[in-house]
Amino acid sequence: MSTRYVVGVYGGVMGVFVARALGARVLCRGGDEVGDSNEGGCRAVKVLQAHNSTMVRGGGEEFFDGIGALLEDRGHQVVLLTRSNESLRRRFWRKVCAFFGGIYSVPARIAMSRLIRGARPDLVHVHGINPLLSPSVLVAARRARLPLVMHVHAYMLTCPIGLHLRKGVVCDLCLGGREYWCALKNCRGSVFESIGYALRNAVTRKLGLVTKSVTIYASPTVFLKRWLVAAGFPAERIVVIPNMAAIPGTTADPATGAYVAYAGRMSPEKGINTLIAAAALTGLPLHLAGDNSTEGHYVSEEPRNVTFAGWLNRGQLDDFYRNARFAVVPSIWFEVSPLVIAEAMSHGLPVIASRIGGMPDIVEDGVTGLLFEPGNANDLAAKMRHLWDSPELCRRMGQAGREKAIREYSDDVYYERLMAVYLKAISLAKEGV
């Protein structure tokens, strides 16, 4: 029988007894196994999670909070180091500090080191680090000889602005150590910021601040793993772990849904213009949920069949999905793994998504939804009309999507995969890799 590990689910003598009865080994501090005589030595793994949140709350922030809640629900201890870009809003001097600190923030490194000494975590799990945490927090973890898992939510490792998108077109100019293109093309729309972003990535790459510190890279999709490998990151250190989604107990019948649903940011890279144009072509009712602070950019082009619902809390978002016929994710950039896809599938909705980035890894064309050419409003309109006029197909795809969500994206499945990642990181760190 293969050996299994129980990581911090049970504690003390009873935890050792239960684990041994299951034929498992019990992982304790530093990855050591508890011996039969080591009574009370087993305890939950303590994870230091670090994240630099964006000004507009998005999938990364939802995911960061979700992992913390999942670990605590399973009996683990979670220690947080967080910073928010909200502090940079309309404060020029803070942006100047972020320009230099984003390359290597000494205050962030000191904060991380102090937290490590005080909390004594078993491993570090980082998410977003730019610009306020910076790669310096990775160095602090390396100096403490802690296993470090980096969750890659976007393309900051290969693109200074993290999108691989410039003026609405996919761009890979900065690959291969050519970060200077970010400054030359003014990708941030501000020469000052563009130079800062380019310099940050160049210094990070040349000094190996990421590659010398990270033990395991966690990638939500196969597409992103392949992208990182092509950019020179070691394949054996990249683990694919699909994002999780809450699975509701019941779902509505998508065949009777009253509108087409979109949930997410109202920003150009999300393909909102393409979606609104497709809605105008079809005349189908389209409801958009999410941050609407930039809604004014689209209002002048808004057809009468388009409704902006604004930001919704979790309960409201669940109702939003339950009353929809299907969801659309029309992004024009290399989306890594939009949480909205798994969420919609968990509610039994088929999903129409752009054939780009990691989305084809999640939406199975013709099975759990449909794929269309990114930026092509005519193609999207045809797919929307076809699915709207095919209620049985809509129902069948929705059921297939929900089954996949339960099988691949549930909390329990994600927890098992995350523990496997943590165990691998701890093992590699002990080997000095």
C-alpha positions in Angstrom: 0.0 0.0 0.0 1.3 3.4 -0.9 2.2 5.8 2.0 -0.1 8.7 2.6 0.5 11.8 4.7 -1.9 13.4 7.1 -0.8 17.0 7.6 -2.0 18.7 10.7 -5.6 17.4 10.5 -5.4 15.6 13.7 -3.3 16.5 16.7 -1.6 14.9 19.8 -1.6 11.3 20.7 -5.1 10.7 19.1 -3.8 12.2 15.9 -0.9 9.8 15.8 -3.1 6.9 16.6 -5.7 7.7 13.9 -3.0 8.4 11.3 -1.2 5.2 12.0 -4.4 3.3 11.8 -5.0 4.7 8.4 -1.5 3.6 7.3 -0.3 7.2 7.1 2.7 9.1 8.3 2.2 12.2 10.3 3.9 15.4 9.2 5.1 17.7 11.9 7.3 20.8 12.1 10.0 20.8 9.5 8.6 17.7 7.7 9.8 15.2 10.4 7.7 12.2 11.1 6.2 11.6 14.5 7.4 8.3 16.0 5.2 6.0 17.9 6.7 7.2 21.2 6.5 10.9 20.3 3.3 11.6 22.2 1.8 15.0 21.6 4.4 15.9 19.0 2.1 16.2 16.1 0.6 19.6 15.4 -0.9 21.5 12.5 1.3 23.0 9.9 1.8 26.8 10.3 1.8 28.6 7.0 2.9 32.2 6.5 0.9 33.6 3.6 2.1 36.9 1.9 0.2 39.0 -0.6 0.3 42.5 -2.1 -3.3 43.2 -3.0 -4.3 45.5 -5.9 -6.4 48.7 -5.8 -9.5 46.9 -7.1 -10.3 43.7 -5.4 -10.2 40.8 -7.9 -9.8 37.1 -8.2 -6.3 37.1 -6.6 -7.6 38.6 -3.4 -10.6 36.2 -3.3 -8.2 33.3 -3.8 -5.8 34.5 -1.2 -8.6 34.8 1.4 -10.0 31.5 0.3 -6.8 29.6 0.9 -6.4 31.1 4.3 -9.9 30.1 5.3 -9.5 26.6 3.9 -6.3 26.0 5.9 -7.8 27.3 9.1 -10.9 25.2 8.6 -8.7 22.2 8.4 -7.0 23.0 11.7 -3.8 24.7 10.4 -2.4 28.0 11.6 -2.2 30.9 9.1 0.1 33.9 9.6 -0.4 36.9 7.3 1.9 39.5 5.8 -0.1 41.8 3.6 0.2 45.1 1.8 -2.4 47.0 -0.3 -1.8 49.2 -3.4 -4.7 51.2 -2.1 -2.1 53.2 -0.1 -0.7 54.4 -3.4 -3.8 56.0 -4.6 -3.3 59.7 -5.4 -0.2 59.9 -3.2 2.8 60.8 -5.4 5.4 60.4 -2.7 4.2 56.9 -2.0 4.5 56.1 -5.7 8.0 57.3 -5.7 8.8 55.1 -2.7 7.1 52.2 -4.5 9.3 52.9 -7.6 12.5 52.1 -5.6 11.0 49.7 -3.0 9.4 47.6 -5.8 12.8 46.6 -6.9 13.9 45.5 -3.4 12.0 46.7 -0.3 14.2 46.7 2.8 11.3 47.5 5.1 9.3 44.6 3.6 12.3 42.2 4.1 12.7 43.3 7.7 8.9 42.8 8.3 9.1 39.4 6.8 12.2 38.4 8.8 10.6 39.6 12.1 7.4 37.7 11.3 9.4 34.5 10.6 11.3 34.8 13.8 8.2 35.5 15.8 5.8 33.0 14.3 8.3 30.3 13.3 6.2 29.0 10.3 6.8 25.7 8.6 6.7 27.2 5.2 5.9 30.4 3.3 3.2 30.7 0.6 3.4 33.9 -1.4 1.0 35.3 -3.9 1.3 38.8 -5.3 4.5 40.6 -4.1 4.6 43.8 -6.3 5.3 46.6 -5.6 5.1 47.0 -1.8 6.4 43.6 -0.7 8.8 43.1 -3.6 11.2 40.1 -4.1 12.9 41.0 -0.9 10.4 38.9 1.1 11.5 35.9 -0.9 15.1 36.6 0.1 14.0 36.8 3.7 12.4 33.3 3.5 15.4 31.9 1.8 17.8 33.2 4.5 15.5 31.6 7.1 15.9 28.3 5.1 12.1 27.9 4.8 10.4 26.1 2.0 8.7 28.7 -0.3 5.7 28.2 -2.5 5.0 30.9 -5.0 1.5 30.9 -6.4 1.6 32.3 -9.9 -1.7 34.1 -10.6 -0.5 36.2 -13.5 2.5 36.8 -15.7 4.7 39.1 -13.5 7.6 36.7 -13.8 7.7 37.1 -17.6 6.0 40.5 -18.2 6.7 43.6 -16.2 3.0 44.6 -16.2 1.9 41.0 -15.8 -0.5 40.9 -18.8 1.4 40.3 -22.0 -1.0 42.7 -23.5 -0.2 46.1 -25.2 -2.8 48.3 -26.8 -5.3 45.5 -26.9 -2.9 43.1 -28.6 -1.1 40.1 -27.1 2.6 41.0 -26.7 5.7 39.0 -25.8 8.4 41.5 -26.5 9.8 41.3 -23.0 10.5 37.6 -23.0 14.1 36.5 -23.0 15.5 39.2 -20.8 14.2 42.1 -22.9 12.3 44.0 -20.1 13.4 47.3 -21.6 10.6 47.1 -24.1 8.2 47.9 -21.3 9.9 51.3 -20.9 10.4 51.9 -24.7 6.7 51.1 -25.4 5.5 52.9 -22.3 3.3 49.9 -21.4 2.0 51.5 -18.2 1.0 54.8 -19.9 3.4 56.6 -17.7 7.1 56.8 -18.6 8.0 56.9 -14.9 6.0 53.8 -14.0 7.0 51.9 -17.2 10.7 52.5 -16.4 10.1 51.3 -12.8 8.3 48.1 -13.9 11.0 47.3 -16.4 13.8 47.9 -14.0 12.2 45.8 -11.3 11.8 42.8 -13.5 15.3 43.2 -15.0 17.0 43.4 -11.6 14.9 40.5 -10.2 15.9 38.3 -13.1 19.6 39.2 -13.2 20.0 38.7 -9.4 17.9 35.5 -9.4 15.8 36.9 -6.5 12.9 34.6 -7.5 14.7 31.6 -9.0 17.2 31.3 -6.1 14.4 31.6 -3.5 11.3 29.7 -4.7 11.1 26.0 -3.9 7.8 25.3 -5.8 5.8 27.3 -8.3 2.1 26.6 -8.1 0.4 27.1 -11.5 -3.4 27.0 -11.9 -3.3 25.7 -15.4 -1.2 23.5 -17.8 -1.0 26.5 -20.1 0.8 28.7 -17.6 3.2 25.9 -16.6 4.1 25.5 -20.3 4.5 29.2 -20.6 6.9 29.4 -17.6 8.9 26.4 -18.8 9.3 28.1 -22.2 10.6 31.1 -20.4 13.3 29.1 -18.6 11.7 28.1 -15.3 12.4 24.5 -14.3 9.5 22.2 -15.2 10.2 19.9 -12.2 9.6 22.7 -9.8 6.2 23.8 -11.3 3.1 22.0 -10.0 -0.3 22.4 -11.6 -3.0 22.9 -9.0 -6.3 24.1 -10.4 -8.1 26.8 -8.5 -10.9 25.9 -6.1 -14.5 27.0 -6.1 -17.3 26.8 -3.6 -19.8 24.1 -4.6 -23.4 25.2 -3.9 -25.8 22.5 -2.6 -28.4 23.2 -5.2 -28.5 24.8 -8.7 -31.2 26.3 -10.8 -32.0 25.1 -14.3 -29.9 27.1 -16.8 -32.3 26.4 -19.6 -34.8 28.8 -18.0 -32.2 31.5 -17.2 -33.3 35.0 -17.9 -30.1 36.6 -19.1 -26.5 36.2 -20.2 -24.1 36.7 -17.2 -20.7 38.3 -16.9 -18.9 38.7 -13.5 -15.6 40.4 -13.2 -13.7 43.7 -13.6 -14.9 46.2 -16.1 -11.5 46.7 -17.8 -10.3 46.6 -21.4 -8.3 43.3 -21.1 -11.5 41.6 -19.9 -13.0 42.0 -23.4 -16.0 44.0 -22.2 -16.2 45.9 -25.5 -16.4 42.6 -27.4 -19.1 41.3 -25.1 -21.2 44.5 -25.4 -20.9 44.5 -29.2 -22.0 40.8 -29.3 -25.0 41.6 -27.0 -25.9 44.4 -29.5 -25.7 42.0 -32.4 -27.9 39.4 -30.7 -30.3 41.5 -28.7 -30.0 39.0 -25.8 -30.3 40.4 -22.3 -26.8 40.8 -20.8 -26.2 41.5 -17.1 -22.7 42.5 -15.9 -21.7 42.2 -12.3 -18.5 43.6 -10.8 -16.6 46.7 -10.0 -18.3 49.5 -12.0 -16.0 52.3 -11.2 -15.0 52.4 -14.9 -18.5 51.9 -16.2 -18.6 55.3 -17.7 -16.2 54.2 -20.3 -18.9 51.8 -21.7 -22.1 53.7 -21.0 -22.1 55.6 -24.3 -21.9 52.3 -26.1 -24.4 50.5 -23.9 -27.3 49.0 -25.8 -30.7 48.8 -24.0 -30.4 45.1 -23.5 -27.3 45.6 -21.3 -27.6 46.0 -17.5 -24.8 46.9 -15.1 -25.5 45.2 -11.8 -22.4 46.7 -10.0 -20.4 45.0 -7.3 -22.2 42.0 -5.7 -21.5 40.3 -2.4 -21.3 36.5 -2.2 -25.0 35.9 -1.6 -26.0 38.3 -4.4 -23.5 36.7 -6.7 -24.9 33.3 -6.0 -28.4 34.6 -7.0 -26.9 36.3 -10.0 -25.6 32.9 -11.3 -28.8 31.0 -10.4 -30.9 33.3 -12.6 -28.6 33.2 -15.6 -28.7 31.0 -18.7 -25.0 30.9 -19.2 -21.9 32.9 -18.4 -19.4 34.6 -20.8 -15.7 35.2 -20.1 -14.6 37.3 -23.2 -11.0 38.2 -22.2 -8.5 39.2 -24.8 -5.4 38.6 -22.7 -3.8 35.3 -21.6 -6.1 34.7 -18.7 -4.5 32.3 -16.3 -7.5 30.8 -14.5 -10.5 33.1 -14.0 -12.3 32.1 -10.8 -15.6 33.1 -12.5 -15.4 30.1 -14.8 -15.2 27.5 -12.0 -17.8 29.5 -10.0 -20.3 29.5 -12.9 -19.7 25.8 -13.6 -20.3 25.0 -9.9 -23.7 26.6 -10.3 -24.5 24.4 -13.3 -24.0 27.1 -15.9 -22.3 26.5 -19.3 -19.6 28.9 -20.0 -18.6 30.7 -23.3 -15.0 31.7 -23.1 -12.3 33.1 -25.3 -9.9 30.5 -26.8 -6.9 32.1 -25.2 -4.5 31.5 -22.3 -5.6 29.0 -19.7 -9.3 29.1 -20.4 -9.3 26.2 -22.8 -7.8 24.1 -20.0 -11.0 24.7 -18.0 -13.8 25.1 -20.6 -14.1 21.9 -22.7 -15.4 23.1 -26.0 -18.7 21.4 -26.8 -18.8 19.7 -23.4 -19.0 22.2 -20.6 -19.3 25.2 -22.8 -18.1 26.9 -26.0 -15.0 28.6 -27.1 -14.7 31.6 -29.5 -12.0 33.6 -31.1 -10.8 36.4 -28.7 -11.9 39.8 -29.7 -14.3 38.5 -32.4 -17.8 39.9 -31.6 -19.4 38.1 -34.5 -18.1 34.7 -33.4 -19.1 35.4 -29.8 -22.6 36.6 -30.9 -23.1 33.3 -32.9 -22.1 31.2 -29.9 -24.3 33.2 -27.6 -27.3 32.9 -29.9 -26.7 29.2 -30.5 -26.6 28.4 -26.8 -29.6 30.6 -25.9 -31.7 28.9 -28.5 -30.7 25.4 -27.4 -32.1 24.9 -23.9 -31.4 21.2 -23.7 -27.8 21.7 -24.8 -27.6 24.5 -22.2 -28.9 22.1 -19.5 -26.5 19.3 -20.6 -23.4 21.5 -20.7 -24.3 23.0 -17.4 -24.6 19.6 -15.7 -21.3 18.5 -17.3 -19.7 21.7 -15.9 -21.0 21.2 -12.4 -19.8 17.6 -12.4 -16.3 18.8 -13.5 -16.4 21.5 -10.8 -17.2 18.9 -8.1 -14.5 16.5 -9.4 -11.8 19.1 -10.0 -12.4 22.3 -8.1 -14.1 21.4 -4.7 -12.5 22.5 -1.4 -11.7 18.9 -0.5 -9.9 18.1 -3.8 -8.1 21.4 -3.6 -7.0 20.8 -0.1 -5.5 17.4 -1.0 -3.6 18.9 -3.9 -2.3 21.9 -1.8 -1.1 19.5 0.9 0.8 17.6 -1.7 2.4 20.8 -2.9 3.4 21.7 0.7 4.9 18.3 1.3 6.9 18.5 -1.9 8.2 21.9 -0.9 9.1 20.8 2.6 10.9 17.7 1.2 12.9 19.6 -1.4 13.9 22.2 1.3 15.1 19.5 3.5 17.2 18.1 0.7 18.7 21.6 0.2 17.2 21.9 -3.3 
